[in-house]
Amino acid sequence: MITMTDVSKEYRMGAETVHALAGVSLQIDGGDFVSIIGPSGSGKSTLMNIIGCLDTPTKGSYRLADEPVEGLSADRLAEVRNSAIGFVFQTFNLLPRLNALENVELPLVYAGVPSGERRATARELLDRVGLSDRVRHRPNELSGGQRQRVAIARALATKPRVLLADEPTGALDTRTGSEIMDLLEELNRDGTTLVLVTHEPELAERARQVIRLLDGRVA
Amino acid sequence: MGRRSLWESMRMSGRSIAGSPVRAALTALGVMIGVASVISLVALGRGAQEEVAGGLQQLGSNLLIVYSGEPRGTALVRTNTSNIRPTLTETDLETIRGLPADMITYVAPATTANAQLKYENRNTVSTVIGTTPEYTEVRNLRPAYGEFFSESDVDSRSSVVAIGMQVYRDLFAPGTDPVGQRIRVNGISFRVVGVMEEKGDAAQDNSVLIPITTYQRRVSGDSNYAMIAIQAASPDVMRPLQATIEEHLLRLHRLPSMESADFYVANQLDLLATVEGVAGTFTLMLASIAAISLVVGGVGIMNIMLVSVTERTREIGVRMALGARRRDIISQFLTEAVLIALAGGLIGIAIGVGGSWAVTEFARIASHITPISIVAAFGFSIFVGLFFGGYPAWRASRLDPIEALRYE
């Protein structure tokens, strides 16, 4: 599903060049559950951005579902993000003016799906994450756990191959966090590839494969 | 961009506008004021233009006047020609009368002088015009009371006078029937046969008209005419007619060209063109001033859209992460700017139309709303939205999704 070969990412910070990633190679199979762990500054955000096609490597090759990603235009990358990746963020990143249903519909708007079909899909997904009675609620009318469920439903909207969760329990209490993790693992068992980025070892251990990053390298 | 995605953009923009209605209203206000002022000022300019042109038509239709002497000023009708030495002869008049009927409808000679008028113990200063009944046709004059003098009055050199409305007011007590009364014109006694309708033209309303023959015999003793007023058969023949008259009179006066002529022809068309040109420039100037306020309104839109893009950086990042392409972001913000500008434009059109109507209705100031100014204002507000919304939308679309997602 995901194949990275010797991926490097360099930034220029003033006169200095920062090596955020220095030759990372990894392999994630379809349906796998992989966690990426490392302290802050280890390059895990950069690695996540590259996996999520928000960024491209400076060197090396990245193939997502056997398609090379490097060298794609900004608009092509947007299309890949739309169809192949579902993002789950630490702070949910729901749009505050839209209700739960509309937030879930959003990726389908950019996929060009007609309104009626969009609505049906979004309802189904909210039902799937246990929020069928909250479809008209806006994010500020929902609890943290409910917001993250809406965000997960949104991430699933275009039926992406990969679910990319960046500290998905970081803003939640332990009990709610563990419910969210249960939901993610359930989705993984149903066939979605799950990539979990975290700095909590006990969370990372739940994955089938743990990738430890340190100073931009796989340790 | 397809129809569907345009619709989506409009829905998104509608939500965003509804999310901060006061801000959107204030942003639209600039465009609204600009459009309202363009519409109403152009309407006022057009109204003034039409009023002036209408006033000119009041002087008579298809009017050509041959004057003695050299061209003076731009006035078409010079009621007082007392300082001009008359050079137009009986032969000139007969030659013009002999022109084909498909060119000329009416011809009236006229000569004028200053006049001291007296009725009982009242005095007034006026202009006495010696002419023929056809003058009323050429100059579009009609008696309000009594009648104008007749051809037989001209033939018999009668001492009869038709007086202007202002003269009537100056000489007669209100309610007096002037017809049949005798007034003195430069000391000579005349019988009043009629009062002419008010024209709103002070010189005409303050004049008295007597038969040309009587004038020549008793007022001046000169058998020449100061002017010959002509009604052309149609607007189309006015310029050829002017050329024909000039040609004939130059020959009769044995003159080589119009440069050395002792007469000239004033043409209503020329005057209309001049007046409409001036009024058109005036309207254009008003419209330009108003258009400046539209541009200022556009800058207001740009300003608020830039603030909005900055405020919504994180939203833009989220949208990009979910698959929004650059053109999706551009169309979202552009649609928002255009919708705001268009809303302002539509309200501005309503205010402009209503304002022009109110000014005409209550202040009696002429205004004329032209459909083209409404269409132009509508189009211009869309343009303002596109133009001034363009840069903020482009800025939004160039955001780096990673940076935007991290924005607090």
Boltz contact constraints between the chains, C-beta under 6 A:
constraints:
  - contact:
      token1: [A, 49]
      token2: [B, 402]
      max_distance: 6.0
  - contact:
      token1: [A, 54]
      token2: [B, 401]
      max_distance: 6.0
  - contact:
      token1: [A, 54]
      token2: [B, 402]
      max_distance: 6.0
  - contact:
      token1: [A, 55]
      token2: [B, 402]
      max_distance: 6.0
  - contact:
      token1: [A, 75]
      token2: [B, 325]
      max_distance: 6.0
  - contact:
      token1: [A, 75]
      token2: [B, 326]
      max_distance: 6.0
  - contact:
      token1: [A, 78]
      token2: [B, 323]
      max_distance: 6.0
  - contact:
      token1: [A, 78]
      token2: [B, 325]
      max_distance: 6.0
  - contact:
      token1: [A, 81]
      token2: [B, 323]
      max_distance: 6.0
  - contact:
      token1: [A, 82]
      token2: [B, 323]
      max_distance: 6.0
  - contact:
      token1: [A, 87]
      token2: [B, 321]
      max_distance: 6.0
  - contact:
      token1: [A, 93]
      token2: [B, 318]
      max_distance: 6.0
  - contact:
      token1: [A, 95]
      token2: [B, 315]
      max_distance: 6.0
  - contact:
      token1: [A, 97]
      token2: [B, 15]
      max_distance: 6.0
  - contact:
      token1: [A, 97]
      token2: [B, 19]
      max_distance: 6.0
  - contact:
      token1: [A, 106]
      token2: [B, 322]
      max_distance: 6.0
  - contact:
      token1: [A, 107]
      token2: [B, 322]
      max_distance: 6.0
  - contact:
      token1: [A, 107]
      token2: [B, 323]
      max_distance: 6.0
  - contact:
      token1: [A, 109]
      token2: [B, 8]
      max_distance: 6.0
  - contact:
      token1: [A, 110]
      token2: [B, 323]
      max_distance: 6.0
  - contact:
      token1: [A, 110]
      token2: [B, 324]
      max_distance: 6.0
  - contact:
      token1: [A, 110]
      token2: [B, 328]
      max_distance: 6.0
